[in-house]
Amino acid sequence: MAKKDPGEYDYEGDMAMSQLKSIITNAQKLHDMLNPETNLPEWVQSKITLAEDYVVTAANYMEGEMNEEMKPYVKAAQQKFDAQAKAQKTGKKQAGTLAAKKEKEAAVAQKAIDIMKGKKNKVNVKPQLDGEKDANLQ
């Protein structure tokens, strides 16, 4: 984007807003005077067509300029959103891992309880530690 000359841009926004208010007011007047069957002279149709083309072209240009100026902010917002989504996803994954770990600990504790019950019933079973093969399977 080219650097703007400060002397070139003064009060154009104020002037444009005033002109746009006039366009809106007069467009509304014209709209209210017409109905679908109204027959207009060609020169009036031409002026309305040109006015619409000029306003649409100016609006599209300004929208494009504003989008260009907003790109860094939109990019930053997207990055923040992505980071939050990743953090949330990671949080769920960690919660799942923690739940799996607790489930495994509960299973080991249940096995120890079962072994202790077996000892009470005179069953000789050695508790299995992680990485060891089950003594009953050997």
C-alpha positions in Angstrom: 0.0 0.0 0.0 1.4 3.4 -1.0 2.3 5.9 1.7 -0.4 8.6 1.9 0.5 12.2 1.6 -0.9 14.0 4.7 -1.7 17.1 2.6 -3.8 15.1 0.2 -6.2 13.8 2.9 -8.0 16.4 4.9 -11.7 16.3 5.5 -12.8 14.0 2.7 -14.5 11.6 5.2 -16.8 14.4 6.5 -17.6 15.6 3.0 -18.2 12.0 1.7 -20.5 11.3 4.7 -22.5 14.5 3.9 -22.8 13.5 0.2 -23.8 10.0 1.1 -26.6 11.3 3.4 -27.8 13.4 0.5 -27.7 10.3 -1.8 -29.6 8.2 0.7 -32.3 11.0 1.2 -32.8 11.5 -2.5 -32.7 7.8 -3.3 -35.4 7.2 -0.8 -37.5 10.1 -2.3 -37.1 8.5 -5.8 -37.9 5.1 -4.5 -41.1 6.3 -2.8 -42.2 8.1 -5.9 -41.9 5.0 -8.1 -43.9 1.8 -8.4 -43.1 -1.2 -10.6 -45.2 0.1 -13.5 -43.6 3.6 -13.5 -42.3 4.6 -16.9 -39.1 6.8 -16.7 -37.4 8.8 -19.3 -34.2 7.2 -20.5 -32.0 10.0 -19.2 -33.4 9.4 -15.6 -32.9 5.6 -15.9 -29.3 6.3 -17.1 -28.6 8.6 -14.1 -29.9 6.0 -11.6 -27.8 3.3 -13.3 -24.7 5.5 -13.1 -25.3 6.5 -9.5 -25.7 2.9 -8.5 -22.5 1.9 -10.4 -20.5 4.7 -8.8 -21.7 4.1 -5.2 -21.2 0.3 -5.6 -17.7 0.8 -7.0 -16.7 3.2 -4.2 -18.1 0.9 -1.5 -16.3 -2.1 -2.9 -13.0 -0.2 -3.1 -13.3 1.0 0.5 -14.3 -2.4 1.7 -11.2 -3.9 0.0 -9.0 -1.2 1.6 -10.4 -1.8 5.0 -10.0 -5.6 4.6 -6.3 -5.0 3.7 -5.8 -2.8 6.8 -7.6 -5.5 8.9 -5.6 -8.4 7.7 -3.0 -8.3 10.5 -5.8 -8.1 13.1 -7.7 -10.9 11.5 -4.6 -13.1 11.3 -3.8 -12.4 14.9 -7.4 -13.3 15.9 -7.2 -16.5 13.9 -3.9 -17.5 15.5 -5.4 -16.8 19.0 -8.4 -18.9 18.1 -6.2 -21.8 16.8 -4.1 -21.7 20.0 -7.2 -21.8 22.2 -8.6 -24.7 20.2 -5.3 -26.6 20.4 -5.1 -26.0 24.1 -8.6 -27.2 24.6 -7.9 -30.3 22.5 -4.7 -31.0 24.3 -6.5 -30.5 27.6 -9.0 -33.2 26.6 -6.2 -35.5 25.5 -4.4 -35.0 28.8 -7.7 -35.6 30.7 -8.2 -38.8 28.7 -4.6 -39.9 29.5 -5.1 -39.2 33.2 -8.4 -41.1 33.2 -6.7 -44.1 31.5 -3.9 -44.0 34.1 -6.4 -43.9 37.0 -8.3 -46.8 35.4 -5.0 -48.8 35.2 -4.2 -48.0 38.8 -7.7 -49.1 39.9 -7.3 -52.4 37.9 -4.0 -53.0 39.7 -5.5 -52.2 43.0 -8.4 -54.6 42.3 -6.0 -57.3 41.3 -4.1 -56.8 44.6 -7.4 -57.1 46.5 -8.3 -60.3 44.6 -4.8 -61.7 45.4 -5.2 -60.8 49.1 -8.6 -62.5 49.1 -6.9 -65.5 47.5 -4.3 -65.6 50.3 -7.1 -65.6 52.9 -8.4 -68.6 51.0 -4.9 -70.2 51.1 -4.1 -69.5 47.5 -0.4 -68.7 46.9 -0.3 -66.0 44.3 2.5 -63.4 44.0 1.4 -59.9 43.1 2.3 -58.9 39.5 4.3 -55.8 39.0 4.4 -53.8 35.8 6.5 -55.5 33.2 6.4 -58.9 35.0 4.6 -61.9 33.6 1.7 -63.3 35.5 3.0 -66.0 38.0 -0.1 -68.1 37.3 0.6 -68.3 33.6 4.1 -69.8 33.9 
